[in-house]
Amino acid sequence: MSTPAETKELSVAAEARLKARHKAIRKLYEDQQRVLTTTSDCWVDGTLTLTSVIFYTSVEIKDMNFSCSGTVLQFNGTMWGPGVGYVKSYGGGYFAEDPDWLVGKDINFEMLFGGVSVGAIQMTFWYDGSAVGAFDAIGAGVGIGGGWGEGKFTRV
């Protein structure tokens, strides 16, 4: 059996551990809140148009409305790879970077498209080896192709 002094000492130590644990949990919560409020993950929609002739494809996405900030951008790029066709389509996607960060950078992308009367397009955007976004669209068009390219985002 413990003496009153030993019991008090154990009680003080337990209270100190409890306060330290509470402080660590509070710090973890505050750090997570900071990450959640500074993240730039963002949904976007817009109208994609592509024209593909053999190994050259021009790509344009107009009126890219970023829901996280209300920013509107446009993307213009060129893809190299086999393909032929024309597709114009409304679509949407997800970006892990803030729209302001995207403006003016040389952004790489890979794209696949295909369809007869209804075309489907899938794009993934890359910067410096890391994926920064994706955009998918389904709309009117005909053609098939795929490849890699480069383009820039600009403000509208």
Residue pairs with C-beta under 8 A, 6 or more apart in sequence:
2 10
40 68
40 95
40 96
40 97
40 98
40 101
41 68
41 94
41 95
41 96
42 66
42 67
42 68
42 69
42 94
42 95
42 96
42 98
42 99
43 66
43 67
43 68
43 92
43 93
43 94
44 64
44 65
44 66
44 67
44 92
44 93
44 94
44 95
44 99
44 133
44 135
45 64
45 65
45 67
45 90
45 91
45 92
45 93
46 61
46 62
46 63
46 64
46 65
46 75
46 90
46 91
46 92
46 135
47 61
47 62
47 63
47 88
47 89
47 90
47 91
48 59
48 60
48 61
48 87
48 88
48 89
48 90
48 91
48 121
48 123
48 135
48 137
48 139
49 59
49 60
49 61
49 62
49 87
49 88
49 89
50 57
50 58
50 59
50 60
50 79
50 85
50 86
50 87
50 111
50 113
50 121
50 141
51 57
51 58
51 85
51 86
52 58
52 79
52 83
52 84
52 85
52 86
52 113
52 143
52 145
53 84
54 82
54 83
54 84
55 80
55 81
55 82
55 83
55 147
56 78
56 79
56 80
57 78
57 79
57 80
57 81
57 83
57 111
57 145
57 147
57 149
58 76
58 77
58 78
58 79
59 75
59 76
59 77
59 78
59 79
59 109
59 111
59 123
59 149
59 151
60 74
60 75
60 76
60 77
61 74
61 75
61 135
62 74
62 156
63 72
63 74
63 156
64 72
64 73
64 74
64 75
64 99
64 153
65 71
65 72
66 72
66 73
66 95
66 99
68 98
68 99
69 98
69 99
69 100
71 99
71 100
71 155
72 155
72 156
73 99
73 102
73 103
73 153
73 154
73 155
73 156
74 153
74 154
74 155
74 156
75 107
75 151
75 152
75 153
75 154
76 151
76 152
76 154
77 107
77 109
77 149
77 150
77 151
77 152
78 149
78 150
78 151
79 109
79 111
79 145
79 147
79 148
79 149
80 147
80 148
80 149
81 145
81 146
81 147
81 148
81 149
82 145
82 146
82 147
83 113
83 143
83 144
83 145
83 146
83 147
84 143
84 144
84 145
85 113
85 115
85 119
85 141
85 142
85 143
85 144
85 145
86 141
86 142
86 143
87 113
87 115
87 119
87 121
87 137
87 139
87 140
87 141
87 142
87 143
88 139
88 140
88 141
89 119
89 121
89 137
89 138
89 139
89 140
89 141
90 137
90 139
91 121
91 135
91 136
91 137
91 138
91 139
92 135
92 136
92 137
93 123
93 133
93 134
93 135
93 136
94 133
94 134
95 102
95 125
95 132
95 133
95 134
96 131
96 132
96 133
97 127
97 132
97 133
99 153
102 132
102 133
102 153
103 153
103 154
103 155
104 152
104 153
104 154
105 127
105 152
105 153
106 150
106 151
106 152
107 125
107 126
107 127
107 132
107 150
107 151
107 152
107 153
108 125
108 126
108 127
108 148
108 149
108 150
109 123
109 124
109 125
109 126
109 148
109 149
109 150
109 151
110 123
110 124
110 126
110 146
110 147
110 148
110 149
111 121
111 122
111 123
111 124
111 145
111 146
111 147
111 148
111 149
112 121
112 122
112 145
112 146
113 119
113 120
113 121
113 122
113 141
113 143
113 144
113 145
113 146
114 120
114 143
114 144
114 145
115 141
115 142
115 143
115 144
116 142
117 140
117 141
117 142
118 138
118 139
118 140
118 141
119 138
119 139
119 140
119 141
119 142
119 143
120 136
120 137
120 138
121 135
121 136
121 137
121 138
122 134
122 135
122 136
123 134
123 135
123 136
124 131
124 133
124 134
125 131
125 132
125 133
125 134
125 135
126 132
